Amino acid sequence: MFTSESNLFLVFLSFSCDKFSVNSSSQTAYDIAKFWGHRHIAGLLGRAADGCERILPGADLHPHENYFSRETLDRQSGKRTDKVWLEAKQSDSETVYLLFSNLSPMVRTQQEDGSEAQGDMKLCRFRYEEVKDLLLKPSTVTIFLGIEKTKNPSSSSSSEKTESLSEPPVWFAINTDEDAAALLERCREKNCSFPRSPNRDLLKLSEEEAGVVAQARSVLAWHSRYSFCPTCGGATKMEEGGYKRSCLNSECRSLQGVHNTCYPRVDPVVIMLVIHPDGNQCLLGRKKVFPVGMFSCLAGFVEPGETLEEAVRRETEEESGVKVGPVQYVSCQPWPMPSNLMIGCLAVAVSTDIKVDENEIEEARWFPRQQVIDSLFRGDRSVFVIPPRQTIAHQLIRHWICMNSNL
């Protein structure tokens, strides 16, 4: 309240304070302001950086960024067809290479015992001289990721502007089937490894590096599965910096026109928090593979010829027997396991009886709002636990709780 009355928040923002820093409960300043009903401050914190106002009815310009979605690199898609430029950049001394073994990136940990919190795990970065022998091997897959984004010119000093005249470093990712132990010897850093459990270990990266890994791992996974043409079964070759595979069979019909089989696939998945008709309970389920006590949002793949809304309704009824009415989109998240796009929605139930399909999930329950709040803020001391904050399931649950500040 003191901050509101004295306009100190404007002073903080004028000094470029990070609006996206989080407290111990993973709340940003915007989340806290919105949670406690300080709409004026929430509006200022949520205002777009470029000065855009709320143009769309009911639009919330607070940039809701999910883990794996931060764009650290400029993808420069126009450069993917420039073979000369790509070849020149591959041998550039400033180029950055990320090294993957069986789709797992080489990382280093900060702690000697191997334990780490988010941000303590870092990607190992290599230069051309350190990986040039791998680039020559036929089994190596190399993809172009993009170039490092430059700072806003208006906020740069004259010396920084001079430096920015040179092109920022270019990034590539390499996936190789070489022996992992031998690959680790290439790194000069200590405590290097290839994570064995991507679903868990990749959540320990910083937001910036997680975004790069999401792009790299998804594209590399596609190459590992599509060495042969889905249309005729012939061998394929990689093109356009790793973003296309073309059939080597000159008579294959995939060479005529544009076909989705030639480009990296993305599988849309709806993930939904279903709200009870009374507005004070939500539907969560658990699979057998979940850790003990964990419940999460229901989810499922979108089928051909299906809208997102209908996918939410179908999947909810298939898994839990609960029928759904209104559906509202919230946000989405790339999930590189191997290449899903998690489309987060809120939905309102029009029936409440639960009948679980045990082929889909193990259990589903209605949880009161207070129990959900306890799970968010008390963790292991609560009745149940929810997925970590890096998941869109966690963010959907938090979004629902923050919709009502009268707590």
Order of alpha helices (4+ residues) and beta strands (2+ residues): alpha-alpha-alpha-alpha-beta-alpha-beta-beta-beta-beta-beta-alpha-beta-alpha-beta-alpha-beta-alpha-alpha-beta-beta-beta-beta-beta-alpha-beta-beta-beta-alpha-alpha
